[in-house]
Amino acid sequence: MSMDSAAKEAASDNTAQLPSNSFRTVASFLLFVHLFALGFVVSSNWGPQSEPSQLRRDVRGKLWPLTAYMQILHMDSGYNFYGTYGGVLDVDHILFAELSSESPDVPPEEVRLPEAGMRPGLRRRRYQRLNLAVASQVENQAVESLFPRAAADYLLWKTGESEAILRYRSLLLQPPADVGSSDMVAANPYDEAKFRTVYEARAWLDDGKVQLLKTTLAEPTGPAAPPSFNAPPSTP
Amino acid sequence: MLDAIRNYFAELTERFGNGWNRFWFAPRDALTLSLVRVLTGLIALYSHATLSFDLLRFFGPHGLTPVDAVQSWIGNRYGFSYLNHLHEPSELWAAHFVGFVILLLFTVGLWTRVTSVLATLVVLSTIHRAPMLAGEFESVLAMVMVYLCIGASGDYLSVDYWLRRRRQLQRPLYDREPRIRPSCPLTTISTRLIQVHLTVVYVSMGISKLDGSLGDVWWGGTAIWWMLARPERRIVDLTGWLHNHIYIINVWTHATVLFELSFPLLVWNRLARPLMLVVATVMWILEIIASGLAMFGLTMIVANLVFVSPETLRSLLFARSAAEPVQARTEPTPQMAETT
């Protein structure tokens, strides 16, 4: 038997096990559409943390059925899971709230979300992502106060208090020199010096509805630049 | 000359067509997909269970993510969630419980064809209710769940399989079908889609780390330090030990990028595949330690299993029964019927 005939026989054996032609035609078409849509959304979502260009927005707008299809399947992603760039948003964000009643005798109640030591980790991560969502949209006036207002509503309703001060704070990371430092302030990952307030607002109840006023901070607002990897130990 | 060109293109298209058919449609045993179903189901169940602690806090009447705020936040984004239409605590708890039962049925493999679709609906609805709570883990989980709906993931390691076997054994001996090993082109399509999509995820992860315009921590070999140094996420605090061994951080960082870039190439090579899968498991365990994203790492390890062939898996899981002769087709041939 020649090589050609052997190859043809093997090919025909394979073909015998394959589904019908019509099935393969329809399935191939659907696969092509799906893979094209996947390639399209991955490439059009490229560029982490960056604003999409006008061209990208136009193309996505024109091919909206593909985008919609992938969004419904939660596949409209660039899958650029980079872990960290050591940037301002690659740190933990925590919501601190001071809740107070109308009575001046009662000390304010302090709440932290996620609560310290919250377990399991998947729960904690949901709160962190929500806080990150707020931190990433600071200065975007259309949406920056949406979730702080919801947080104020939840906390005031839950505790029965009438006023709250909300602070979304980022927790800066320790460079190696800080971890090895004999200075307790530098060595403490939760030291006050490592926190930066990225969003602050005062909330109160008015006729049962939450009113929210964003506070203009005296200090520079927004996330601070992260420390350098080779930075010397930070001093108090 | 023209004949040579014509022959070349004829052969090219024929070979491409044959390769395409073999890759996407050659019937495949569903054991691997079934194992992926069980493990993915367990992960989805766990994720759903952890939401029980905060269900009302996030989605309740005074929740942290009200529907109108979420809709304003995401803008014109498509996605269906039945949770958008439930507001009262009793409604939310009922839907949550039903979702839990569906995920449980999917995991144990009862009415898998139906429960796989319903389980995917549960997972996607939870994600679409508040997409800002979802991250890497949910993206990979949704991807695997969607593709598991296509294949016959309930053919093994399932209550469906056990019921089918029991029905067989209750029939008279002459009426029994031969012992069969189901194989189906839809299983191949499902497996291949997970493999291809997973490759895309790896490529994107690897290349995005090399985007120097956003930071040089991956190029500089320090990225793993900044992941380990996040006190709110880490599972184990290794910074106390590693701050004196920076070269380990450097090696770990560069090895992560190298692995993520080489995996999508080498995993398709039959010889390199077992090695890559072992390396992948080690790398993902290290990634879990570094990033604290345990569920993301575990889901990636489970998704990687689709690259293990059913034959290899059978020899690992059922060493004894693998030696027994089995037929590879679902349809009993006349010869089989005569034998029985």
Interface residues (C-beta under 8 A of the other chain):
Chain A: A11 N14 T15 Q17 L18 P19 F23 R24 A27 S28 L31 H34 L35 L38 G39 V42 G47 P48 Q49 S50 T67 A68 Q71 I72 L73 H74 M75 D76 S77 G78 Y79 N80 F81 Y82 G83 T84 Y85 G86 G87 D90 V91 D92 I94 P114 P120 G121 L122 R123 R124 R125 R126 Q128 R129 L130 A133 A142 V143 L146 F147 R149 A150 A151 D153 Y154 W157 K158 L171 L173 Q174 P175 P176 A177 V179 G180 P189 Y190 P226 F229
Chain B: N18 W20 N21 R22 W24 F25 A26 P27 Y46 S47 T50 L51 F53 D54 R57 F58 H62 G63 L64 T65 P66 A69 S72 W73 R77 Y78 G79 F80 L124 I127 H128 A130 P131 M132 L133 A134 G135 E136 F137 E138 S139 A142 M143 V146 P185 I189 L193 V196 H197 V200 V201 S204 M205 I207 S208 K209 D211 L214 G215 V217 W218 G220 T222 A223 W225 W226 M227 A229 R230 P231 E232 R233 I235 T239 G240 L242 H243 N244 I246 E287 A290 S291 G292 L293 A294 M295 F296
